Amino acid sequence: MPVDYGGDSSPVDGDTPAADSLPSAATRRSMQGNRSRDTRPELGVRRLLHAAGLRYRVAHRPLPNLRRTADILFTRARVAVFIDGCYWHRCPEHASTPRTRTEFWVEKFDRNVARDAETTAALEASGWLVLRFWEHENPASVANEVERIVTARKRARSRLEPR
């Protein structure tokens, strides 16, 4: 049954959005093409970590009751690595805001940033070390830092375990 807008052809707040506010087919295809895992920056870092002899889980939940996945997860060392996209996670160097539907996008980006902070806090409260990097960072630098930290945590943990 059609919604009655009281004689006005535009929708009332909270009703179906006006047709001109919906994304075009091209925009929709572009947005659907954005990967949530196996991005080029992630693959570059993973290749280097694997070549260094480190083994890890990919797109895995660190906590069973937390509906979030880490990009790279070292379960024994309890290190969760996130490689955040500059656009979606608001990199201070590269963030930009679309000129259309600005309010919608600003709210979306703010929710993403808040979810990142919430995820970090939940993991740290459970004893995980969270490492966050931007997609524009050099994969070799990221991999070196991750390798250094994971190796140090594994070493420290092995000293604490009874023999």
Secondary structure in CASP SS format (residue, H / E / C, confidence):
PFRMAT SS
TARGET T0000
AUTHOR 0000-0000-0000
METHOD secondary structure of the structure
MODEL  1
M C 1.00
P C 1.00
V C 1.00
D C 1.00
Y C 1.00
G C 1.00
G C 1.00
D C 1.00
S C 1.00
S C 1.00
P C 1.00
V C 1.00
D C 1.00
G C 1.00
D C 1.00
T C 1.00
P C 1.00
A C 1.00
A H 1.00
D H 1.00
S H 1.00
L C 1.00
P C 1.00
S C 1.00
A H 1.00
A H 1.00
T H 1.00
R H 1.00
R H 1.00
S H 1.00
M H 1.00
Q H 1.00
G C 1.00
N C 1.00
R C 1.00
S C 1.00
R C 1.00
D C 1.00
T C 1.00
R H 1.00
P H 1.00
E H 1.00
L H 1.00
G H 1.00
V H 1.00
R H 1.00
R H 1.00
L H 1.00
L H 1.00
H H 1.00
A H 1.00
A C 1.00
G C 1.00
L C 1.00
R C 1.00
Y C 1.00
R E 1.00
V E 1.00
A E 1.00
H E 1.00
R C 1.00
P C 1.00
L C 1.00
P C 1.00
N C 1.00
L C 1.00
R C 1.00
R C 1.00
T C 1.00
A E 1.00
D E 1.00
I E 1.00
L E 1.00
F E 1.00
T C 1.00
R C 1.00
A C 1.00
R C 1.00
V E 1.00
A E 1.00
V E 1.00
F E 1.00
I E 1.00
D E 1.00
G C 1.00
C H 1.00
Y H 1.00
W H 1.00
H H 1.00
R C 1.00
C C 1.00
P C 1.00
E C 1.00
H C 1.00
A C 1.00
S C 1.00
T C 1.00
P C 1.00
R C 1.00
T C 1.00
R C 1.00
T H 1.00
E H 1.00
F H 1.00
W H 1.00
V H 1.00
E H 1.00
K H 1.00
F H 1.00
D H 1.00
R H 1.00
N H 1.00
V H 1.00
A H 1.00
R H 1.00
D H 1.00
A H 1.00
E H 1.00
T H 1.00
T H 1.00
A H 1.00
A H 1.00
L H 1.00
E H 1.00
A H 1.00
S C 1.00
G C 1.00
W C 1.00
L E 1.00
V E 1.00
L E 1.00
R E 1.00
F E 1.00
W E 1.00
E C 1.00
H C 1.00
E C 1.00
N C 1.00
P H 1.00
A H 1.00
S H 1.00
V H 1.00
A H 1.00
N H 1.00
E H 1.00
V H 1.00
E H 1.00
R H 1.00
I H 1.00
V H 1.00
T H 1.00
A H 1.00
R H 1.00
K H 1.00
R H 1.00
A H 1.00
R H 1.00
S H 1.00
R H 1.00
L H 1.00
E C 1.00
P C 1.00
R C 1.00
END
